[in-house]
Amino acid sequence: MKIGVYPGTFDPITNGHLDIIKRAYQLFDKLYIVVPQNIGKNALFTTEERVNLIKAVLVDYPDIEVIATDKLTVEFAKSVNAVAMIRGLRIVSDFDYELQLATINKKLDSTIETVFIMSSHEYSFLSSSSVKEIAKFKRDVSIFVPEVVNEALKEK
């Protein structure tokens, strides 16, 4: 069984994230979406809220498990016997950071690969940060996020 791990802050999950998830879903027998519990960032949604939003969005995908962890992602991947971690790339500048992270992870555990999936063109501009910024000004973000996330942003 080929197991993949897609880690991310997902604050909030966007249609761009979903694009990567759906494409990764076709590559693996089982996919874990991993949300870090102790991110150094100032998150809008709690870890539990992010996990629940992702679960709600992915309810029709039985082979995807959404989980929060306080482990390093590569350690989590090893604990579930994953063969690869999935990383989405939107723009060229993402590659510098992602290559550094992939290299560090490879040093920590040489048995786990990193698979880069390029964002589809229609999502290459999209980030959780930009969605939060637009929502903060009470503008419509429904074209950028699933409806359950749009409603959660309105409530926040």
FENNOR-V419148 format. One record per helix or strand of 3 or more residues. SS is the DSSP state (hx for helix, st for strand). FROM is the first residue (numbers start at 1). LEN is the number of residues. If there is no record, write none. Layout:
BEGIN
SS:FROM:LEN ; SS:FROM:LEN
END
This chain:
BEGIN
st:3:5 ; hx:15:11 ; st:30:7 ; hx:47:11 ; st:64:6 ; hx:73:7 ; st:84:6 ; hx:92:17 ; st:113:6 ; hx:121:3 ; hx:128:9 ; hx:147:9
END
